[in-house]
Amino acid sequence: MEMWKESQLKQLTFAREIETAYPILLRFAQNIGFNFCAVSLTSTNRNADFKTLRINNYPKELNQLYEKQSYSKIDPVIAHCNHSMLPIVWTEDVFSQTLPLWDDQQKYGLRHGWSQSFHHEATGQCSTLSLVRKNGLLSPLELYEHFGYMFYATSQLSDLFARTLPTVPKKPQHPHLSPRELEVLKLSALGKTAYEIARILSLSERTVNYHVQNVIIKLNVCNKMSAVIAACRYGLLDAPIA
């Protein structure tokens, strides 16, 4: 690996913010013959309240036009990258259903490009890195040589962005209770005695006490009342019996 590539990889590794990582990516893009570099971070979760983040050095007029025409809703590169981590080369065929977007990009010098995405499963975020130039078709060898860096860069972007998201508290993991144990526990919560529960469920009183003891052990409590309280906290008494 060339020394400058290794140096920029290290710089990217030590970057702590997307804003500091982007200049490193832009220098890399320019060093390998590209005029433009774009970074986007989107959510693959349609229900997420998340505004797409875009950083690039595209012409200002093109960015304004992109927003005005709402091209993000029909951009085939975005559609591909949101569903696949395979690289995509910008060609007229790719934009065949969105020729106005293709023509505008060509007009402002974005003629030959490719994009690579990385999906961060833990947060549902998709980071995409695009390198574009004014002249010169992309060769298969060129894609092969730079694929590793592109994939590493997009994964780093995902990690950087994930650190900025608020931590989602994990739901407490509750022990698994059998259907019969839940039945006994729900009746206990209603104030039924072991004798009454035995009559209702057609069990022996000894069997009912056996289930109660198992529940106490599983919920790590000291008595039946504590087991009922713990089960309420876990939401077990609200769940239907399987």
Secondary structure, 3 states (H helix, E strand, C coil): CCHHHHHHHHHHHHCCCHHHHHHHHHHHHHHCCCCEEEEEEEECCCCCCCCCEEEECCCHHHHHHHHHCCHHHCCHHHHHHCCCCCCEECCCCCCCCCHHHHHHHHHCCCCEEEEEEEEECCCCEEEEEEEEECCCCCCHHHHHHHHHHHHHHHHHHHHHHHHHCCCCCCCCCCCCCCHHHHHHHHHHHCCCCHHHHHHHHCCCHHHHHHHHHHHHHHCCCCCHHHHHHHHHHHCCCCCCCC
